[in-house]
């Protein structure tokens, strides 16, 4: 059986007030902001289990007497627990602690394509629950302590007789006067009204790693809402929303860009400057390049998350057909066509593995 007194650093004769103070102190030392080590968090769970037993006079008495399961027969729960299962009694007997784990929080931030590729840092300001500095999470004013509930006498629950087909049955319910805590705060803190926490604005630095995309979430342990009674905070999740780029389109690790070249440039070949996230790069357009051609520039795409690898930039070439020609240009173009043996109305039927059909099949894996 675990040494619950040792876990809280207490003697067996410790008072209820000493038990609560010891638990609050240790819980703050094991807060994720202080030490996020998983082993430390397991220690926190053990300390919480110790407090759950020692803060309940009945459980503590059974523990002091060497009880293992804190109950009699019927699988360790006792006959009263089986009656509770039938007639609505709670499974967790005794007062519940005022200090509780805080809730997680979610906030969304927008990053541009450049920030998503190379990573960035942001200072975000948000409003959340923080520990009340006036009472340090105690919830009481003037260093006072909660007093025993006069209704349940510190048990955190009340009992009443209920009729059933078995006759009269004793049923337990959380005490309405103290909400199941076993104690009441008669002199609450003026700042937090006894909750141990207040709403406040705080600024948090967020490191956005390279390679993120819309929907990715960054977890900041212990930066969420502080729990009631000054309990440990939950986690803060930062969700990424990637804004649309002016001319670059993302597809996983690759980027796509469309450029337009003239018929002359596509026929004769040329070199063009294409804007990328790294600045302009030179791309060679080979002579005879057709409209719809795709050229790949290695390593100029997006960074892969949790890696230094980068995808490629896919350049889509569109050969522009002039819509208006001067008489001189029209004459020269007709002479060019005649020199190639072209005649009006001539077309070439292409098979499935040529031209547009071929590109369609390659694009969709058909």
C-alpha positions, 0 to 999 in steps of 0.5 A, a space after each residue: 500500500 502506498 505511503 500517502 502521508 509520505 507522498 504529501 510530506 506529512 506526519 500521520 497526525 496532520 490536520 485537514 488544513 495541513 493536508 490541503 496546504 501540503 497538496 496545494 504546494 506540491 501541486 504547484 511544484 508539479 505544474 506542467 509549466 514548471 516541469 512537463 516531464 511525464 514522470 513528474 506528471 505521474 507523480 502528480 497523479 499519485 499525490 492527487 490520489 493521496 489527497 483524495 484519501 487523506 482529505 476524506 475523514 472516512 477514507 483516511 480512517 480506513 487507510 490508517 487501519 491498513 485498508 487496501 480497497 476502502 470497502 468490504 465484500 462485493 469486489 471491494 466496493 461494499 454493499 452500500 456501493 451496490 445500493 448506490 448503483 441501483 438507487 443513484 448514489 455517487 461512486 466517489 464518497 466523501 468531499 471532493 477537492 476544490 483544486 481541479 485541473 483546468 480546461 484546454 483552450 484553442 486559438 487560431 492564427 493565420 500564417 502566409 505561405 512564406 511563414 508556413 514554409 520557413 517557420 516563424 514566431 508569433 506573440 499572441 494575446 488572449 484572455 484566459 483564467 489565471 491564478 488569483 494573485 490576491 489569494 494565491 488560488 486559495 479563494 479566501 480573504 485575509 489568509 482565512 481557511 474554509 470552515 466545515 459545512 454545517 449541513 454535511 459536517 465535512 462529509 461532502 454528501 447528505 443521506 436520506 431514506 428512499 422507498 423502493 421495492 426492497 423497502 427503505 434504502 439509505 441514499 447519498 447525494 452531494 451536499 447542496 450547501 457546500 456543493 460536495 466540498 465538505 467545507 464552505 468559504 465564509 470569507 471569500 476573496 474579493 478579487 476572485 469571489 472564492 474561485 481561486 482564479 480570475 480572467 486576465 489577458 496574457 501574451 504568449 510566444 508561439 514558435 510555428 515550425 517550418 512545414 505547417 499547413 491549415 489544420 495543424 495544431 501546436 500544443 503548448 502544455 500548461 498554457 490553457 485555463 487554470 483550474 478552479 481553486 488554483 489547480 493546474 492549467 490545461 493545455 493551449 492548442 494553436 491551430 494553423 490557418 494558411 492564407 492564400 498566396 498571390 500566385 503560388 498554389 500549394 499541393 502538399 510539399 510541392 508548389 505550383 506556378 503558371 507562366 505565360 510565354 509567347 509563341 516565338 519564345 516557346 518555338 525558339 526556346 528562352 530563359 525566364 525568371 520565375 518568382 519563388 519563396 526563395 526569390 527569382 530563379 532562372 527556368 529554361 524553356 526549351 525550343 518547341 515547348 508546348 502549351 500545358 508543359 510542366 517543368 520541375 525546379 527541385 527543392 523550391 517547394 515547401 519544407 516538409 514538417 519535422 524535416 529539412 527536405 523540401 518539395 519541388 516547384 512545378 512550373 506550368 507553361 501556357 503558350 499565348 496565342 496572339 488574338 490580333 495581328 497586323 497585316 504585316 504579321 499576318 502575312 509573315 505568319 501565312 508565309 511561315 505556315 506555307 514554308 512548313 507545308 501547312 494548309 487551312 483545315 488540316 488537323 492531326 488526330 492524336 491517340 490516347 497516349 499523345 497530347 492532352 489525353 496523355 497529360 490527363 491520364 498522367 495527372 489522374 493516374 489513369 
